[in-house]
Amino acid sequence: MEKTATLNLRVNPDVKEKAEEVLSKLGVPMSTAITMYLNQIVLTGGIPFSVTLPKAPVAVNADMM
């Protein structure tokens, strides 16, 4: 399949740098990782991982800090 579309997006520079480090270790270019993500959205019919809010503790025990 020929790649003809271009994406321009803004991301947090620190997140981008950390992601590039991980992807470099995996030998996966950023563009390939984004393509993999988009293909998973198509295949699953949605975001391919759970998107939830973290559960905060009801109370914080200062003695345990």
C-alpha positions in Angstrom: 0.0 0.0 0.0 1.4 3.3 -1.0 1.8 6.0 1.7 0.5 9.3 0.4 -1.0 11.1 3.5 0.9 13.4 5.8 0.1 14.0 9.4 1.2 17.1 11.2 0.8 17.0 15.0 2.0 18.7 18.1 3.1 16.6 21.1 4.9 17.2 24.3 8.7 17.3 23.5 9.6 15.2 26.5 7.1 12.5 25.7 8.3 12.5 22.0 11.9 12.1 23.1 11.1 9.3 25.5 9.0 7.5 22.9 11.8 7.9 20.3 14.3 6.3 22.8 12.0 3.3 23.3 11.2 2.9 19.6 14.9 3.2 18.7 15.7 0.3 21.0 12.9 -1.7 19.3 14.2 -0.7 15.8 10.9 0.9 14.9 10.7 4.3 13.3 8.2 6.8 14.7 6.3 6.8 11.4 5.9 3.0 11.6 4.8 3.1 15.2 2.1 5.7 14.3 1.0 3.6 11.3 0.8 0.5 13.6 -1.4 2.5 16.0 -3.7 3.7 13.3 -4.1 0.2 11.9 -5.0 -1.1 15.3 -7.7 1.6 15.6 -9.1 0.3 12.3 -8.9 -3.3 13.3 -10.4 -2.9 16.7 -12.9 -0.2 15.9 -11.6 2.1 18.6 -8.7 3.0 20.7 -6.7 -0.3 21.1 -6.2 0.1 24.9 -8.3 1.0 27.9 -8.8 4.7 28.4 -9.8 5.3 32.1 -9.2 7.8 34.8 -6.8 6.6 37.6 -8.5 5.8 40.9 -7.4 8.2 43.6 -7.3 7.0 47.2 -10.2 8.1 49.3 -7.9 9.5 52.0 -4.1 10.0 52.3 -2.4 8.8 55.4 0.4 11.3 56.1 2.1 8.9 58.5 2.8 6.5 55.7 4.6 9.1 53.6 
